[in-house]
């Protein structure tokens, strides 16, 4: 194939793949199988490898990220990104309608759209190609986040159809609740402070310097406004429908309304139905549909006169802030908690609400004795949203965040770039000690269920456990008869918990059984900050024993797949502490698995020698996935977690991670199902 033929075929493949991406990510209606799509992508990747000078920045192969942005450049908006006037009552909507009709007449038509709770974005296209993505900023200028925007699959890199040569699309980048929960679970697992809500998570993700990490967070986008000097449509609704044909993801939750009652019908429908959506909304936007009327109505310095936002009123109550207390987590993170005068909210009595961190308290200017507004985030978690300044006491003083740990009085520290304050007294701070003990016995770690239900607290208070290796020193005589008296609460009567014979036997049995827990889970159970389940498994398979891991230098650790500088630094710091060395020695003496067993290390052949393999997806049974991963090791392969150019192939079950799949396609990496994987091993052994 010569250059011209390659160029033509690359353009053809790009067009076909973009259409299928549109069908999949925008319409949610794929028209070909994954296998057929993978073949198209693999062909494009191969052609781009053969003719690298033909690779376009708008190619479907360029979405995986990898760009590092050290500084986000400021960009002035061609047309200011104004904010909407907010309203909370139907009477204010009626007033808005009357003002509009008084100015432009009664043939006005409205468009109602959902008000997405995300981050506003401006997308600039020239000749159908995405040139720039810019945040709203202060409305006059925003930050260039183009590299990060390109990782969002629902945003087209190139347009199709009869689009204007100069085009700006405005919309909202958001994170689904499912992705928000997944991301926070990951952060909590590695000891990082979780995000407050999906909007903050989306905003923070969009400003990350590493676009690969942005791609990992699976942001999404709806577009809701078209700006161009050459639009065929004379109204907002039709312009959006036209933009949909160009490849943009336009919200399906949209309606034309001829009168005020139809607007209220739309508002009431989504006030009831918003909890069923996979993402957060906080209201409905009402826009005058006809462009000529928008021009007549004009704008104020801050807001358009032709649009208004009706904000849903979450159930909110005002109550007095009695105190701010502080909780210390397993990693030493300090979380401020508002102690409230009890108030009934959304079906329950609320006495406490999280304040997240010092920055939140400062931004809300919360002071002792204030009356604060409390809502239930997502109808579940109480949160403080503001202060009733009209009731503030004249002598109130700004709140000063604590300087010392509330439990052990150690001076707090704050790491650069982090919102949380930390207590650095890892070995002497009681909540940190108890948190590590609870982490050690948890299901994903040593899985000692018999030590749950508050029994760690009893053991700690009686001086029987101070470090995780103390569990293996417990005796029947120490445990039998232990008691704790729990005073009565509003919900429960006073009670006494006693360690009787059966309880003690179960505790000792559970501890003994934990000695057979595999080394990767033991490593996770040690509670090294930033080392979650996945990283622990990677380290265990790479170093095979705790001894070899303890000998590894920072420079060696960062060469391990998925171990970055922050993780490597934490591993070296933790494993070189005298206290941790003592714990590890005691765990060894107790018989805990501190290395891979012989059968785990034994190689059953070299069918996979020299190959780096990723296992992803659901294989029907969690144990089956572990078996497949073990087979990779047993047959000489290297088990990888992230897909990279070094990956030999992927063994995929159902629901394979979409980011892994996309990256594999773009890199031309084979994706095998379980049967194909097993057959590959059989064939290799037979050929050998």
PEBELLIN-V425529 format. One record per residue. N is the residue number from 0. RES is the residue in three letters. SS is DSSP state (alpha for helix, beta for strand, coil for the rest). BURIAL is b if it has 9 or more other C-alpha atoms within 8 Angstrom, else e. Layout:
# PEBELLIN-V425529
N/RES/SS/BURIAL + N/RES/SS/BURIAL
This chain:
# PEBELLIN-V425529
0/UNK/coil/e + 1/UNK/coil/e + 2/UNK/alpha/e + 3/UNK/alpha/e + 4/UNK/alpha/e + 5/UNK/alpha/b + 6/UNK/alpha/b + 7/UNK/alpha/e + 8/UNK/alpha/e + 9/UNK/alpha/b + 10/UNK/alpha/e + 11/UNK/alpha/e + 12/UNK/alpha/b + 13/UNK/alpha/b + 14/UNK/alpha/e + 15/UNK/alpha/e + 16/UNK/alpha/b + 17/UNK/alpha/b + 18/UNK/alpha/e + 19/UNK/alpha/b + 20/UNK/alpha/b + 21/UNK/alpha/b + 22/UNK/alpha/b + 23/UNK/alpha/b + 24/UNK/alpha/b + 25/UNK/alpha/b + 26/UNK/coil/b + 27/UNK/coil/e + 28/UNK/coil/e + 29/UNK/coil/b + 30/UNK/coil/e + 31/UNK/coil/e + 32/UNK/coil/e + 33/UNK/alpha/e + 34/UNK/alpha/e + 35/UNK/alpha/e + 36/UNK/alpha/b + 37/UNK/alpha/b + 38/UNK/alpha/e + 39/UNK/alpha/b + 40/UNK/alpha/b + 41/UNK/alpha/b + 42/UNK/alpha/e + 43/UNK/alpha/b + 44/UNK/alpha/b + 45/UNK/alpha/b + 46/UNK/alpha/b + 47/UNK/alpha/b + 48/UNK/alpha/e + 49/UNK/alpha/e + 50/UNK/coil/b + 51/UNK/alpha/e + 52/UNK/alpha/e + 53/UNK/alpha/e + 54/UNK/coil/e + 55/UNK/coil/e + 56/UNK/coil/e + 57/UNK/coil/b + 58/UNK/coil/b + 59/UNK/alpha/b + 60/UNK/alpha/b + 61/UNK/alpha/b + 62/UNK/coil/b + 63/UNK/coil/b + 64/UNK/coil/b + 65/UNK/coil/e + 66/UNK/coil/e + 67/UNK/beta/e + 68/UNK/coil/b + 69/UNK/coil/e + 70/UNK/coil/e + 71/UNK/coil/e + 72/UNK/coil/e + 73/UNK/beta/e + 74/UNK/beta/b + 75/UNK/beta/e + 76/UNK/coil/b + 77/UNK/coil/e + 78/UNK/coil/e + 79/UNK/coil/e + 80/UNK/coil/e + 81/UNK/coil/e + 82/UNK/coil/e + 83/UNK/coil/b + 84/UNK/coil/b + 85/UNK/beta/e + 86/UNK/beta/b + 87/UNK/coil/b + 88/UNK/coil/e + 89/UNK/alpha/e + 90/UNK/alpha/e + 91/UNK/alpha/b + 92/UNK/alpha/b + 93/UNK/alpha/b + 94/UNK/alpha/e + 95/UNK/alpha/b + 96/UNK/alpha/b + 97/UNK/alpha/e + 98/UNK/alpha/e + 99/UNK/alpha/b + 100/UNK/alpha/b + 101/UNK/alpha/e + 102/UNK/alpha/e + 103/UNK/alpha/b + 104/UNK/coil/e + 105/UNK/coil/e + 106/UNK/coil/e + 107/UNK/coil/b + 108/UNK/coil/b + 109/UNK/beta/b + 110/UNK/beta/b + 111/UNK/beta/b + 112/UNK/beta/b + 113/UNK/beta/b + 114/UNK/beta/b + 115/UNK/beta/b + 116/UNK/coil/b + 117/UNK/coil/b + 118/UNK/beta/b + 119/UNK/beta/b + 120/UNK/beta/b + 121/UNK/beta/b + 122/UNK/beta/b + 123/UNK/beta/b + 124/UNK/beta/b + 125/UNK/beta/b + 126/UNK/coil/e + 127/UNK/coil/b + 128/UNK/beta/b + 129/UNK/beta/b + 130/UNK/beta/b + 131/UNK/beta/b + 132/UNK/beta/b + 133/UNK/beta/b + 134/UNK/beta/b + 135/UNK/coil/b + 136/UNK/coil/e + 137/UNK/coil/e + 138/UNK/coil/b + 139/UNK/coil/b + 140/UNK/beta/b + 141/UNK/beta/b + 142/UNK/beta/b + 143/UNK/beta/b + 144/UNK/coil/b + 145/UNK/alpha/b + 146/UNK/alpha/b + 147/UNK/alpha/b + 148/UNK/alpha/b + 149/UNK/coil/b + 150/UNK/coil/b + 151/UNK/coil/b + 152/UNK/coil/b + 153/UNK/coil/b + 154/UNK/coil/b + 155/UNK/coil/b + 156/UNK/coil/b + 157/UNK/beta/e + 158/UNK/coil/b + 159/UNK/coil/b + 160/UNK/coil/e + 161/UNK/coil/e + 162/UNK/coil/e + 163/UNK/coil/b + 164/UNK/coil/e + 165/UNK/beta/b + 166/UNK/beta/b + 167/UNK/beta/b + 168/UNK/beta/b + 169/UNK/beta/b + 170/UNK/beta/b + 171/UNK/beta/b + 172/UNK/beta/b + 173/UNK/beta/b + 174/UNK/coil/b + 175/UNK/coil/b + 176/UNK/alpha/b + 177/UNK/alpha/e + 178/UNK/alpha/b + 179/UNK/alpha/b + 180/UNK/alpha/e + 181/UNK/alpha/e + 182/UNK/alpha/b + 183/UNK/alpha/b + 184/UNK/alpha/b + 185/UNK/alpha/b + 186/UNK/alpha/b + 187/UNK/alpha/b + 188/UNK/alpha/b + 189/UNK/coil/b + 190/UNK/coil/b + 191/UNK/coil/e + 192/UNK/coil/e + 193/UNK/coil/e + 194/UNK/coil/e + 195/UNK/coil/e + 196/UNK/coil/e + 197/UNK/alpha/b + 198/UNK/alpha/b + 199/UNK/alpha/b + 200/UNK/alpha/b + 201/UNK/alpha/b + 202/UNK/alpha/b + 203/UNK/alpha/e + 204/UNK/alpha/b + 205/UNK/alpha/b + 206/UNK/coil/e + 207/UNK/coil/b + 208/UNK/coil/e + 209/UNK/beta/b + 210/UNK/alpha/b + 211/UNK/alpha/b + 212/UNK/alpha/b + 213/UNK/alpha/b + 214/UNK/alpha/b + 215/UNK/alpha/e + 216/UNK/coil/b + 217/UNK/coil/b + 218/UNK/coil/b + 219/UNK/beta/b + 220/UNK/beta/b + 221/UNK/beta/b + 222/UNK/beta/b + 223/UNK/beta/b + 224/UNK/beta/b + 225/UNK/beta/b + 226/UNK/beta/e + 227/UNK/coil/b + 228/UNK/coil/e + 229/UNK/coil/e + 230/UNK/coil/e + 231/UNK/coil/e + 232/UNK/coil/e + 233/UNK/coil/b + 234/UNK/beta/b + 235/UNK/alpha/b + 236/UNK/alpha/b + 237/UNK/alpha/b + 238/UNK/alpha/b + 239/UNK/alpha/b + 240/UNK/alpha/b + 241/UNK/alpha/e + 242/UNK/alpha/b + 243/UNK/alpha/b + 244/UNK/alpha/b + 245/UNK/alpha/b + 246/UNK/coil/b + 247/UNK/coil/b + 248/UNK/coil/b + 249/UNK/beta/b + 250/UNK/coil/b + 251/UNK/coil/e + 252/UNK/coil/e + 253/UNK/beta/b + 254/UNK/beta/e + 255/UNK/beta/b + 256/UNK/beta/b + 257/UNK/coil/e + 258/UNK/coil/e + 259/UNK/alpha/b + 260/UNK/alpha/e + 261/UNK/alpha/b + 262/UNK/alpha/b + 263/UNK/alpha/b + 264/UNK/alpha/e + 265/UNK/alpha/b + 266/UNK/alpha/b + 267/UNK/alpha/e + 268/UNK/alpha/e + 269/UNK/alpha/e + 270/UNK/alpha/b + 271/UNK/alpha/e + 272/UNK/alpha/e + 273/UNK/alpha/b + 274/UNK/alpha/e + 275/UNK/alpha/e + 276/UNK/coil/e + 277/UNK/coil/e + 278/UNK/coil/e + 279/UNK/coil/b + 280/UNK/beta/b + 281/UNK/beta/b + 282/UNK/beta/b + 283/UNK/beta/b + 284/UNK/beta/b + 285/UNK/beta/b + 286/UNK/beta/b + 287/UNK/beta/b + 288/UNK/coil/b + 289/UNK/beta/b + 290/UNK/alpha/b + 291/UNK/alpha/e + 292/UNK/alpha/b + 293/UNK/alpha/b + 294/UNK/alpha/e + 295/UNK/alpha/e + 296/UNK/alpha/b + 297/UNK/coil/b + 298/UNK/beta/b + 299/UNK/coil/e + 300/UNK/coil/e + 301/UNK/coil/e + 302/UNK/coil/b + 303/UNK/beta/b + 304/UNK/coil/b + 305/UNK/coil/b + 306/UNK/beta/b + 307/UNK/beta/b + 308/UNK/beta/b + 309/UNK/beta/b + 310/UNK/beta/b + 311/UNK/coil/b + 312/UNK/coil/e + 313/UNK/coil/e + 314/UNK/coil/e + 315/UNK/beta/b + 316/UNK/beta/b + 317/UNK/beta/b + 318/UNK/beta/b + 319/UNK/beta/b + 320/UNK/beta/b + 321/UNK/beta/b + 322/UNK/beta/b + 323/UNK/beta/b + 324/UNK/beta/e + 325/UNK/beta/b + 326/UNK/beta/b + 327/UNK/beta/b + 328/UNK/coil/b + 329/UNK/coil/b + 330/UNK/coil/b + 331/UNK/coil/b + 332/UNK/beta/b + 333/UNK/beta/b + 334/UNK/beta/b + 335/UNK/beta/b + 336/UNK/beta/b + 337/UNK/beta/b + 338/UNK/beta/b + 339/UNK/beta/b + 340/UNK/beta/b + 341/UNK/beta/e + 342/UNK/beta/b + 343/UNK/beta/e + 344/UNK/beta/b + 345/UNK/coil/e + 346/UNK/coil/e + 347/UNK/beta/e + 348/UNK/beta/e + 349/UNK/beta/b + 350/UNK/beta/b + 351/UNK/beta/b + 352/UNK/beta/b + 353/UNK/beta/b + 354/UNK/coil/b + 355/UNK/coil/b + 356/UNK/coil/b + 357/UNK/alpha/b + 358/UNK/alpha/e + 359/UNK/alpha/b + 360/UNK/alpha/b + 361/UNK/alpha/b + 362/UNK/alpha/e + 363/UNK/alpha/b + 364/UNK/coil/b + 365/UNK/coil/b + 366/UNK/coil/b + 367/UNK/coil/b + 368/UNK/coil/b + 369/UNK/coil/b + 370/UNK/beta/b + 371/UNK/beta/b + 372/UNK/beta/b + 373/UNK/beta/b + 374/UNK/beta/b + 375/UNK/beta/b + 376/UNK/beta/e + 377/UNK/coil/e + 378/UNK/coil/e + 379/UNK/coil/e + 380/UNK/beta/e + 381/UNK/beta/b + 382/UNK/beta/b + 383/UNK/beta/b + 384/UNK/beta/b + 385/UNK/beta/b + 386/UNK/beta/b + 387/UNK/coil/b + 388/UNK/alpha/e + 389/UNK/alpha/e + 390/UNK/alpha/e + 391/UNK/coil/b + 392/UNK/coil/e + 393/UNK/coil/e + 394/UNK/coil/e + 395/UNK/coil/b + 396/UNK/coil/e + 397/UNK/coil/e + 398/UNK/coil/b + 399/UNK/coil/e + 400/UNK/coil/e + 401/UNK/coil/e + 402/UNK/coil/e + 403/UNK/beta/b + 404/UNK/coil/b + 405/UNK/coil/e + 406/UNK/coil/e + 407/UNK/coil/b + 408/UNK/coil/e + 409/UNK/coil/b + 410/UNK/beta/b + 411/UNK/beta/b + 412/UNK/beta/e + 413/UNK/coil/b + 414/UNK/coil/e + 415/UNK/coil/e + 416/UNK/coil/e + 417/UNK/coil/e + 418/UNK/coil/e + 419/UNK/coil/b + 420/UNK/coil/b + 421/UNK/beta/b + 422/UNK/beta/b + 423/UNK/coil/b + 424/UNK/coil/b + 425/UNK/coil/b + 426/UNK/coil/e + 427/UNK/coil/e + 428/UNK/coil/b + 429/UNK/alpha/e + 430/UNK/alpha/b + 431/UNK/alpha/b + 432/UNK/alpha/b + 433/UNK/alpha/b + 434/UNK/alpha/b + 435/UNK/alpha/b + 436/UNK/alpha/b + 437/UNK/alpha/b + 438/UNK/alpha/b + 439/UNK/alpha/b + 440/UNK/alpha/b + 441/UNK/coil/b + 442/UNK/coil/e + 443/UNK/coil/e + 444/UNK/coil/b + 445/UNK/coil/b + 446/UNK/coil/b + 447/UNK/coil/b + 448/UNK/alpha/b + 449/UNK/alpha/e + 450/UNK/alpha/b + 451/UNK/coil/b + 452/UNK/coil/e + 453/UNK/coil/e + 454/UNK/alpha/e + 455/UNK/alpha/b + 456/UNK/alpha/e + 457/UNK/alpha/b + 458/UNK/alpha/b + 459/UNK/alpha/b + 460/UNK/alpha/e + 461/UNK/coil/e + 462/UNK/coil/e + 463/UNK/coil/b + 464/UNK/coil/b + 465/UNK/coil/b + 466/UNK/coil/b + 467/UNK/alpha/b + 468/UNK/alpha/b + 469/UNK/alpha/b + 470/UNK/alpha/b + 471/UNK/alpha/b + 472/UNK/alpha/e + 473/UNK/coil/b + 474/UNK/coil/e + 475/UNK/alpha/b + 476/UNK/alpha/e + 477/UNK/alpha/e + 478/UNK/alpha/b + 479/UNK/coil/b + 480/UNK/coil/e + 481/UNK/coil/b + 482/UNK/beta/b + 483/UNK/beta/e + 484/UNK/beta/e + 485/UNK/beta/e + 486/UNK/coil/e + 487/UNK/coil/b + 488/UNK/coil/e + 489/UNK/coil/e + 490/UNK/coil/e + 491/UNK/coil/e + 492/UNK/coil/e + 493/UNK/coil/b + 494/UNK/beta/e + 495/UNK/beta/e + 496/UNK/beta/e + 497/UNK/beta/e + 498/UNK/coil/b + 499/UNK/coil/e + 500/UNK/alpha/e + 501/UNK/alpha/e + 502/UNK/alpha/b + 503/UNK/alpha/b + 504/UNK/alpha/b + 505/UNK/alpha/b + 506/UNK/alpha/b + 507/UNK/alpha/b + 508/UNK/alpha/e + 509/UNK/alpha/b + 510/UNK/alpha/b + 511/UNK/alpha/e + 512/UNK/alpha/e + 513/UNK/alpha/b + 514/UNK/alpha/b + 515/UNK/alpha/e + 516/UNK/coil/b + 517/UNK/coil/b + 518/UNK/alpha/b + 519/UNK/alpha/b + 520/UNK/alpha/b + 521/UNK/alpha/b + 522/UNK/alpha/b + 523/UNK/alpha/b + 524/UNK/alpha/b + 525/UNK/coil/e + 526/UNK/coil/b + 527/UNK/coil/b + 528/UNK/coil/b + 529/UNK/coil/b + 530/UNK/coil/b + 531/UNK/coil/b + 532/UNK/alpha/b + 533/UNK/alpha/e + 534/UNK/alpha/b + 535/UNK/alpha/b + 536/UNK/alpha/b + 537/UNK/alpha/b + 538/UNK/alpha/b + 539/UNK/alpha/b + 540/UNK/alpha/b + 541/UNK/alpha/e + 542/UNK/alpha/b + 543/UNK/coil/b + 544/UNK/beta/b + 545/UNK/alpha/b + 546/UNK/alpha/e + 547/UNK/alpha/b + 548/UNK/alpha/b + 549/UNK/alpha/b + 550/UNK/alpha/e + 551/UNK/coil/b + 552/UNK/coil/e + 553/UNK/alpha/b + 554/UNK/alpha/e + 555/UNK/alpha/e + 556/UNK/alpha/b + 557/UNK/coil/b + 558/UNK/coil/e + 559/UNK/coil/b + 560/UNK/coil/b + 561/UNK/coil/e + 562/UNK/coil/b + 563/UNK/coil/e + 564/UNK/alpha/e + 565/UNK/alpha/e + 566/UNK/alpha/b + 567/UNK/alpha/b + 568/UNK/alpha/b + 569/UNK/alpha/b + 570/UNK/alpha/b + 571/UNK/alpha/b + 572/UNK/alpha/e + 573/UNK/alpha/b + 574/UNK/alpha/b + 575/UNK/coil/b + 576/UNK/coil/e + 577/UNK/alpha/e + 578/UNK/alpha/e + 579/UNK/alpha/b + 580/UNK/alpha/b + 581/UNK/alpha/e + 582/UNK/alpha/b + 583/UNK/alpha/b + 584/UNK/alpha/e + 585/UNK/alpha/b + 586/UNK/alpha/b + 587/UNK/alpha/b + 588/UNK/alpha/e + 589/UNK/alpha/e + 590/UNK/coil/e + 591/UNK/coil/b + 592/UNK/coil/b + 593/UNK/coil/b + 594/UNK/beta/b + 595/UNK/coil/b + 596/UNK/coil/e + 597/UNK/alpha/e + 598/UNK/alpha/e + 599/UNK/alpha/b + 600/UNK/alpha/b + 601/UNK/coil/e + 602/UNK/coil/b + 603/UNK/coil/e + 604/UNK/coil/b + 605/UNK/coil/b + 606/UNK/coil/b + 607/UNK/coil/b + 608/UNK/coil/b + 609/UNK/coil/e + 610/UNK/coil/b + 611/UNK/beta/b + 612/UNK/beta/b + 613/UNK/beta/b + 614/UNK/beta/b + 615/UNK/beta/b + 616/UNK/coil/b + 617/UNK/beta/b + 618/UNK/coil/b + 619/UNK/coil/e + 620/UNK/coil/e + 621/UNK/alpha/e + 622/UNK/alpha/e + 623/UNK/alpha/b + 624/UNK/alpha/b + 625/UNK/alpha/e + 626/UNK/alpha/e + 627/UNK/alpha/b + 628/UNK/alpha/b + 629/UNK/alpha/b + 630/UNK/alpha/e + 631/UNK/alpha/b + 632/UNK/alpha/b + 633/UNK/alpha/b + 634/UNK/coil/b + 635/UNK/coil/b + 636/UNK/coil/b + 637/UNK/beta/b + 638/UNK/beta/b + 639/UNK/beta/b + 640/UNK/coil/b + 641/UNK/coil/e + 642/UNK/coil/b + 643/UNK/coil/e + 644/UNK/coil/e + 645/UNK/coil/e + 646/UNK/coil/b + 647/UNK/coil/b + 648/UNK/beta/b + 649/UNK/beta/b + 650/UNK/beta/b + 651/UNK/beta/b + 652/UNK/coil/b + 653/UNK/beta/e + 654/UNK/coil/e + 655/UNK/coil/b + 656/UNK/coil/e + 657/UNK/alpha/e + 658/UNK/alpha/b + 659/UNK/alpha/b + 660/UNK/alpha/b + 661/UNK/alpha/b + 662/UNK/alpha/b + 663/UNK/alpha/b + 664/UNK/alpha/b + 665/UNK/alpha/b + 666/UNK/alpha/b + 667/UNK/coil/b + 668/UNK/coil/b + 669/UNK/beta/b + 670/UNK/beta/b + 671/UNK/beta/b + 672/UNK/coil/b + 673/UNK/alpha/b + 674/UNK/alpha/e + 675/UNK/alpha/e + 676/UNK/alpha/b + 677/UNK/alpha/e + 678/UNK/alpha/e + 679/UNK/alpha/e + 680/UNK/alpha/b + 681/UNK/alpha/e + 682/UNK/alpha/e + 683/UNK/alpha/b + 684/UNK/alpha/b + 685/UNK/alpha/e + 686/UNK/alpha/e + 687/UNK/coil/e
